[in-house]
Amino acid sequence: MKRIELIATAAFGLESQVAWELKSLGYEDQMVDQGRGVRFHGDLAAIARANLWLRCADRVQLVVGEFPARTFDELYDAVRALPWAELVVRDAALPVDGKSVKSTLSSVPAVQRITKKAIVDALMAKHGVNELPETGARHLIQVAIREDIATITLDTTGDGLHKRGYRDLVAAAPLKETLAAGLVTLARWRPGIPFADPLCGSGTIPIEAAMFGLDIAPGFQRHFDAEAFGFLPAGAWREARAEARDRARRDRDVVILGSDIDPKVIALAERHARRAGVEKHVRFEVAPVTRFAPPGEYGIVVTNPPYGERIGEEREVEQLYAEMGEAFARLPTWSFHVLTAYEPFERFFGKVATKKRKIYNGKLRCDLFQYLGPRRPRAT
């Protein structure tokens, strides 16, 4: 089967997790592209498998071409020479997205226009027509120019990979599913270890942990733009979904706890768990963090508490962090992973983190404060 190059884009700070996921899928030929994601090689079936299985990536893009572009003539000629007729159906809708970083061609609208013109001209010449209807399936093209090197990609995902399909209603400041999954994997959690989120909001972190623990493909409930691409083998998506059905382990003994002080968001969390099909494995309760007392030893907490970004909230957030510190101190054998944009978190929590990792929640710079507990004793 034809070998292709793909990019699994990712939020800053999650590139290593995406690389780990790709290796677990068998895609060893890869390279981390810092600030963008992970480049990897595979066959055409990799498009379906990556979209269905990647938990932490934002989207999967097919690399169509890469070349120097210091002038608009260079950009036009190189884009037009790419094999568009092999990738794009005659009536395809062809939106073009663009970006430019540290490059001579700094006008993004102009870069987008030239790229679109080159693609349309190539397709019209190939099909012997004077116009393209663009009434068919969406084929989103991205032109990204960085230091005068243009990378042209075809988006295979469509709506971002964070849209799993289970979260139809959200609470304030929801955490993206992809970031929640990244926090779970960064915590090195595995089934059989107690897991809890005592500030769970609408339940994204516990639900993502349950899907990970049960080996449920995060994209199983949704569709992707590439399902309408004519160049993909007819059975690629059918085989990928059959693999996902076979791998799911819904009978595993996975019990995850989520709690929050707000009854309304707990009701949302329960709804989302049902829609995700993990309601038997996630237990939600209404409770303040001061009453946090999960059962079991050597467990893991992953949580995303409020950041106190609005005026007047800072003092409330500092009090919450102090309460978290007191509650977590009662669990000396547990590990804690706390994502927040509030830089002096450690001062109010009452303890310096074992590790601190920079991660972006959207455009907001955050830190993941990691407090690593003692290792579990080996079973004898």
WOLIN-V739031 format. One record per helix or strand of 2 or more residues. SS is the DSSP state (H for helix, E for strand). FROM is the first residue (numbers start at 1). TO is the last residue. If there is no record, write none. Layout:
# WOLIN-V739031
ss->{SS:SS}
from->{FROM:FROM}
to->{TO:TO}
This chain:
# WOLIN-V739031
ss->{E:H:E:E:H:E:H:H:E:H:E:E:H:E:H:H:H:E:H:E:H:E:H:E:H:E:E}
from->{3:15:30:37:45:59:72:84:96:108:141:149:177:195:204:225:236:256:263:282:289:300:314:335:345:355:364}
to->{9:24:33:43:53:68:80:87:101:127:146:155:186:197:213:228:247:260:276:286:291:303:329:340:349:361:371}
